[in-house]
Amino acid sequence: MRIEDSGMVVPLRPDVTTVGRGRGVDIRLDDPSVSRLHAEIIRRGPYVYVVDMGLSRNGTRVNGRPIARRVLEDGDVVSFGTARCRMGGIPREDVDPDVELRRAVAPELTRREVDVLTALCRPALSDEAFVAPATARHIAEELVVTEAAVKQHLLRLYQKFRIPEGANRRTRLANEVIAMGLVRPLPPVHVPQQNRPVDGQGPGGVRRPGPPGSAPGRPSHLGPGRHTAGVGRRAS
């Protein structure tokens, strides 16, 4: 494994290699975004896979995508928080790069539980380098339900996915759900230019009526014939 910041190349142990910021790990990364015991890299015959320990709010990513566990290929970039490392020397096998090792078969979910998981994981599936999953309050606002209802759903989901109590429980749940492929990134929503509201218009391009006697599209505080840069014409 090559640490990109320093260029140092560190060999993996024959079985389990621990990665983190603590003094007792095999590969120590001096980065505040890395937890003391952040992840494990495990070798099983010709295969190598990384396991996020669920102890860091910043998580682990492979080629930019958050994971819980994932089989690695030669050349993969693994990010522990913001610390980037590149894997090398892994024998090439006929393995689908999207194959991930799962702890269990995905449990049966209700439609509302799927909605909660989608809202929970949405920040992690964005284009940002790394972000925490959505809070219960943000999920409630997106689904237009109470925060208490969201917390009840999360408690049931922790049980279904066997996420034990402890720190960063939402992060561990989000990592597991993404690793299982239960939540996929959604295509961005593009608003057509002609449908975007502009100054003096409401949604859908409908012009808001002004006070009686005011000119269409002109702020009411401007008298006839008065204009400012950016209102109705380009600034010089």
C-alpha positions as a Markdown table, in Angstrom:
| # | Residue | x | y | z |
|---|---|---|---|---|
| 1 | Met | 0.0 | 0.0 | 0.0 |
| 2 | Arg | 1.4 | 3.4 | -1.1 |
| 3 | Ile | 0.6 | 6.4 | 1.2 |
| 4 | Glu | 0.1 | 9.2 | -1.3 |
| 5 | Asp | 1.0 | 12.1 | 1.0 |
| 6 | Ser | 4.4 | 10.7 | 1.9 |
| 7 | Gly | 5.0 | 8.3 | -1.0 |
| 8 | Met | 5.9 | 5.6 | 1.5 |
| 9 | Val | 5.2 | 2.0 | 0.4 |
| 10 | Val | 4.1 | -0.3 | 3.3 |
| 11 | Pro | 3.8 | -4.1 | 2.8 |
| 12 | Leu | 0.6 | -5.8 | 4.1 |
| 13 | Arg | 0.8 | -8.5 | 6.7 |
| 14 | Pro | 0.0 | -12.0 | 5.6 |
| 15 | Asp | -3.4 | -12.0 | 7.3 |
| 16 | Val | -4.7 | -8.8 | 8.9 |
| 17 | Thr | -3.2 | -5.3 | 8.6 |
| 18 | Thr | -4.7 | -2.6 | 10.9 |
| 19 | Val | -4.8 | 1.0 | 9.7 |
| 20 | Gly | -5.4 | 4.1 | 11.8 |
| 21 | Arg | -4.0 | 7.0 | 13.8 |
| 22 | Gly | -3.3 | 5.1 | 17.0 |
| 23 | Arg | 0.1 | 3.9 | 18.1 |
| 24 | Gly | -0.8 | 0.2 | 18.1 |
| 25 | Val | -1.8 | -0.1 | 14.4 |
| 26 | Asp | 0.2 | -1.7 | 11.7 |
| 27 | Ile | 0.0 | 1.3 | 9.3 |
| 28 | Arg | -0.2 | 4.6 | 11.1 |
| 29 | Leu | -1.7 | 7.6 | 9.3 |
| 30 | Asp | -1.0 | 10.9 | 11.0 |
| 31 | Asp | -4.2 | 12.6 | 9.9 |
| 32 | Pro | -6.9 | 14.1 | 12.1 |
| 33 | Ser | -9.7 | 12.7 | 9.9 |
| 34 | Val | -8.4 | 9.2 | 10.6 |
| 35 | Ser | -9.6 | 7.4 | 13.8 |
| 36 | Arg | -7.3 | 5.5 | 16.1 |
| 37 | Leu | -8.4 | 2.2 | 14.7 |
| 38 | His | -10.0 | 3.1 | 11.3 |
| 39 | Ala | -10.0 | 0.0 | 9.2 |
| 40 | Glu | -8.5 | -3.5 | 8.6 |
| 41 | Ile | -7.1 | -4.8 | 5.3 |
| 42 | Ile | -7.5 | -8.6 | 5.2 |
| 43 | Arg | -5.8 | -11.1 | 2.9 |
| 44 | Arg | -7.5 | -14.4 | 2.0 |
| 45 | Gly | -5.4 | -16.3 | -0.5 |
| 46 | Pro | -5.2 | -14.1 | -3.7 |
| 47 | Tyr | -7.9 | -11.8 | -2.5 |
| 48 | Val | -7.5 | -8.6 | -0.4 |
| 49 | Tyr | -10.4 | -6.7 | 1.1 |
| 50 | Val | -10.8 | -3.6 | 3.3 |
| 51 | Val | -13.2 | -3.4 | 6.3 |
| 52 | Asp | -14.2 | -0.1 | 7.8 |
| 53 | Met | -14.4 | -0.4 | 11.6 |
| 54 | Gly | -17.3 | 2.0 | 11.9 |
| 55 | Leu | -15.4 | 4.1 | 14.5 |
| 56 | Ser | -14.7 | 7.2 | 12.4 |
| 57 | Arg | -17.3 | 9.7 | 11.3 |
| 58 | Asn | -15.4 | 10.2 | 8.1 |
| 59 | Gly | -15.5 | 6.5 | 7.0 |
| 60 | Thr | -13.6 | 4.6 | 4.4 |
| 61 | Arg | -13.9 | 5.0 | 0.6 |
| 62 | Val | -12.7 | 3.0 | -2.4 |
| 63 | Asn | -12.3 | 5.0 | -5.5 |
| 64 | Gly | -14.4 | 7.7 | -4.0 |
| 65 | Arg | -17.3 | 5.6 | -2.9 |
| 66 | Pro | -18.1 | 4.9 | 0.8 |
| 67 | Ile | -17.9 | 1.3 | 1.8 |
| 68 | Ala | -18.3 | -1.0 | 4.8 |
| 69 | Arg | -16.4 | -3.9 | 3.2 |
| 70 | Arg | -15.1 | -4.3 | -0.3 |
| 71 | Val | -12.8 | -6.5 | -2.3 |
| 72 | Leu | -9.8 | -4.6 | -3.6 |
| 73 | Glu | -8.1 | -4.7 | -7.0 |
| 74 | Asp | -4.6 | -3.6 | -8.1 |
| 75 | Gly | -4.5 | 0.2 | -8.4 |
| 76 | Asp | -7.6 | 0.9 | -6.2 |
| 77 | Val | -7.4 | 4.2 | -4.2 |
| 78 | Val | -8.5 | 3.7 | -0.6 |
| 79 | Ser | -9.3 | 6.8 | 1.4 |
| 80 | Phe | -9.3 | 6.6 | 5.2 |
| 81 | Gly | -11.0 | 9.9 | 6.0 |
| 82 | Thr | -9.0 | 12.3 | 3.8 |
| 83 | Ala | -5.8 | 10.2 | 3.8 |
| 84 | Arg | -5.4 | 8.5 | 0.4 |
| 85 | Cys | -3.6 | 5.3 | -0.2 |
| 86 | Arg | -3.1 | 3.3 | -3.5 |
| 87 | Met | -3.1 | -0.5 | -3.5 |
| 88 | Gly | -0.5 | -2.3 | -5.6 |
| 89 | Gly | 0.8 | -5.8 | -6.2 |
| 90 | Ile | -2.6 | -7.5 | -5.9 |
| 91 | Pro | -2.9 | -10.5 | -8.3 |
| 92 | Arg | -5.4 | -9.8 | -11.0 |
| 93 | Glu | -8.3 | -12.2 | -10.9 |
| 94 | Asp | -11.6 | -12.4 | -12.8 |
| 95 | Val | -13.4 | -10.5 | -10.1 |
| 96 | Asp | -16.2 | -8.0 | -10.7 |
| 97 | Pro | -14.9 | -4.7 | -9.2 |
| 98 | Asp | -18.3 | -4.0 | -7.7 |
| 99 | Val | -18.3 | -7.3 | -5.7 |
| 100 | Glu | -18.4 | -6.6 | -2.0 |
| 101 | Leu | -18.3 | -9.0 | 0.9 |
| 102 | Arg | -21.5 | -8.7 | 2.9 |
| 103 | Arg | -22.2 | -9.7 | 6.5 |
| 104 | Ala | -25.6 | -11.1 | 5.7 |
| 105 | Val | -28.4 | -11.2 | 3.2 |
| 106 | Ala | -30.3 | -8.0 | 3.1 |
| 107 | Pro | -33.3 | -8.0 | 5.4 |
| 108 | Glu | -36.8 | -7.5 | 4.2 |
| 109 | Leu | -37.7 | -3.8 | 4.3 |
| 110 | Thr | -40.9 | -1.8 | 4.2 |
| 111 | Arg | -41.4 | 1.0 | 1.7 |
| 112 | Arg | -41.0 | 3.6 | 4.4 |
| 113 | Glu | -37.8 | 2.0 | 5.7 |
| 114 | Val | -36.4 | 2.2 | 2.2 |
| 115 | Asp | -37.3 | 5.9 | 2.1 |
| 116 | Val | -35.5 | 6.5 | 5.4 |
| 117 | Leu | -32.4 | 4.6 | 4.2 |
| 118 | Thr | -32.4 | 6.6 | 1.0 |
| 119 | Ala | -32.6 | 9.9 | 2.8 |
| 120 | Leu | -30.0 | 8.7 | 5.3 |
| 121 | Cys | -27.5 | 7.8 | 2.6 |
| 122 | Arg | -28.1 | 10.7 | 0.2 |
| 123 | Pro | -25.3 | 12.9 | 1.5 |
| 124 | Ala | -22.8 | 10.0 | 1.3 |
| 125 | Leu | -23.8 | 9.4 | -2.4 |
| 126 | Ser | -23.1 | 13.0 | -3.3 |
| 127 | Asp | -20.1 | 14.3 | -5.2 |
| 128 | Glu | -18.5 | 15.6 | -2.0 |
| 129 | Ala | -15.2 | 14.1 | -0.9 |
| 130 | Phe | -16.7 | 12.8 | 2.3 |
| 131 | Val | -19.7 | 13.7 | 4.4 |
| 132 | Ala | -21.6 | 12.3 | 7.3 |
| 133 | Pro | -25.0 | 10.7 | 6.7 |
| 134 | Ala | -28.2 | 12.7 | 7.2 |
| 135 | Thr | -29.4 | 13.4 | 10.7 |
| 136 | Ala | -32.8 | 12.3 | 12.0 |
| 137 | Arg | -34.0 | 15.9 | 11.7 |
| 138 | His | -32.9 | 16.2 | 8.1 |
| 139 | Ile | -34.6 | 12.9 | 7.2 |
| 140 | Ala | -37.8 | 14.0 | 8.9 |
| 141 | Glu | -37.8 | 17.3 | 6.9 |
| 142 | Glu | -37.2 | 15.5 | 3.6 |
| 143 | Leu | -39.9 | 12.9 | 4.2 |
| 144 | Val | -42.3 | 15.4 | 5.9 |
| 145 | Val | -42.7 | 13.3 | 9.0 |
| 146 | Thr | -41.9 | 13.8 | 12.7 |
| 147 | Glu | -38.4 | 13.4 | 14.0 |
| 148 | Ala | -39.7 | 10.9 | 16.6 |
| 149 | Ala | -41.1 | 8.7 | 13.8 |
| 150 | Val | -37.7 | 8.7 | 12.0 |
| 151 | Lys | -35.9 | 7.7 | 15.2 |
| 152 | Gln | -38.3 | 4.7 | 15.6 |
| 153 | His | -37.6 | 3.6 | 12.0 |
| 154 | Leu | -33.9 | 3.9 | 12.6 |
| 155 | Leu | -34.1 | 1.8 | 15.7 |
| 156 | Arg | -35.8 | -1.0 | 13.8 |
| 157 | Leu | -33.3 | -0.7 | 11.0 |
| 158 | Tyr | -30.4 | -1.0 | 13.4 |
| 159 | Gln | -32.0 | -4.3 | 14.6 |
| 160 | Lys | -32.6 | -5.5 | 11.1 |
| 161 | Phe | -29.0 | -4.8 | 10.0 |
| 162 | Arg | -27.5 | -5.9 | 13.3 |
| 163 | Ile | -25.8 | -2.6 | 14.0 |
| 164 | Pro | -24.8 | -2.7 | 17.7 |
| 165 | Glu | -25.1 | 0.2 | 20.0 |
| 166 | Gly | -22.2 | 2.6 | 20.1 |
| 167 | Ala | -20.7 | 5.7 | 18.5 |
| 168 | Asn | -21.5 | 6.6 | 14.9 |
| 169 | Arg | -24.4 | 4.2 | 14.6 |
| 170 | Arg | -26.0 | 6.1 | 11.7 |
| 171 | Thr | -22.6 | 6.0 | 9.8 |
| 172 | Arg | -22.3 | 2.3 | 10.3 |
| 173 | Leu | -25.8 | 1.7 | 9.1 |
| 174 | Ala | -25.2 | 3.9 | 6.0 |
| 175 | Asn | -22.0 | 2.1 | 5.2 |
| 176 | Glu | -23.7 | -1.3 | 5.5 |
| 177 | Val | -26.6 | -0.3 | 3.3 |
| 178 | Ile | -24.3 | 1.2 | 0.6 |
| 179 | Ala | -22.1 | -1.9 | 0.7 |
| 180 | Met | -25.1 | -4.1 | 0.1 |
| 181 | Gly | -26.1 | -2.0 | -2.9 |
| 182 | Leu | -29.5 | -1.3 | -1.4 |
| 183 | Val | -29.2 | 2.5 | -2.1 |
| 184 | Arg | -27.9 | 3.9 | -5.4 |
| 185 | Pro | -27.0 | 7.4 | -6.3 |
| 186 | Leu | -30.0 | 9.3 | -7.9 |
| 187 | Pro | -29.5 | 11.3 | -11.0 |
| 188 | Pro | -29.3 | 15.1 | -10.4 |
| 189 | Val | -32.5 | 17.0 | -10.9 |
| 190 | His | -32.1 | 19.7 | -13.6 |
| 191 | Val | -34.5 | 22.6 | -13.7 |
| 192 | Pro | -34.9 | 23.9 | -17.2 |
| 193 | Gln | -33.7 | 27.5 | -17.6 |
| 194 | Gln | -37.1 | 28.8 | -18.7 |
| 195 | Asn | -38.7 | 27.3 | -15.6 |
| 196 | Arg | -36.3 | 28.9 | -13.1 |
| 197 | Pro | -37.8 | 31.9 | -11.2 |
| 198 | Val | -36.1 | 35.3 | -11.9 |
| 199 | Asp | -36.4 | 38.6 | -10.2 |
| 200 | Gly | -40.0 | 39.6 | -10.2 |
| 201 | Gln | -41.3 | 36.2 | -11.2 |
| 202 | Gly | -42.7 | 33.3 | -9.2 |
| 203 | Pro | -42.2 | 29.5 | -9.8 |
| 204 | Gly | -42.7 | 28.4 | -13.4 |
| 205 | Gly | -41.9 | 31.8 | -14.8 |
| 206 | Val | -45.2 | 33.3 | -13.7 |
| 207 | Arg | -44.7 | 37.0 | -13.1 |
| 208 | Arg | -45.8 | 38.2 | -9.6 |
| 209 | Pro | -48.2 | 41.1 | -9.8 |
| 210 | Gly | -46.9 | 44.4 | -8.4 |
| 211 | Pro | -48.8 | 47.1 | -6.6 |
| 212 | Pro | -51.3 | 49.1 | -8.7 |
| 213 | Gly | -49.5 | 51.5 | -11.0 |
| 214 | Ser | -46.2 | 49.7 | -11.0 |
| 215 | Ala | -44.5 | 48.7 | -14.2 |
| 216 | Pro | -44.4 | 45.0 | -15.0 |
| 217 | Gly | -41.1 | 43.4 | -13.9 |
| 218 | Arg | -39.9 | 46.5 | -12.2 |
| 219 | Pro | -39.4 | 46.7 | -8.4 |
| 220 | Ser | -42.2 | 48.8 | -6.8 |
| 221 | His | -39.7 | 51.2 | -5.1 |
| 222 | Leu | -38.3 | 52.3 | -8.5 |
| 223 | Gly | -40.2 | 55.1 | -10.2 |
| 224 | Pro | -40.9 | 55.3 | -13.9 |
| 225 | Gly | -37.8 | 55.5 | -16.0 |
| 226 | Arg | -35.4 | 54.6 | -13.2 |
| 227 | His | -33.2 | 51.6 | -13.5 |
| 228 | Thr | -30.3 | 50.1 | -11.7 |
| 229 | Ala | -27.5 | 47.9 | -12.9 |
| 230 | Gly | -28.7 | 44.3 | -13.0 |
| 231 | Val | -32.4 | 45.1 | -13.2 |
| 232 | Gly | -33.6 | 44.8 | -16.8 |
| 233 | Arg | -30.2 | 45.4 | -18.4 |
| 234 | Arg | -26.5 | 44.5 | -18.1 |
| 235 | Ala | -24.3 | 46.5 | -15.8 |
| 236 | Ser | -21.6 | 48.5 | -17.7 |
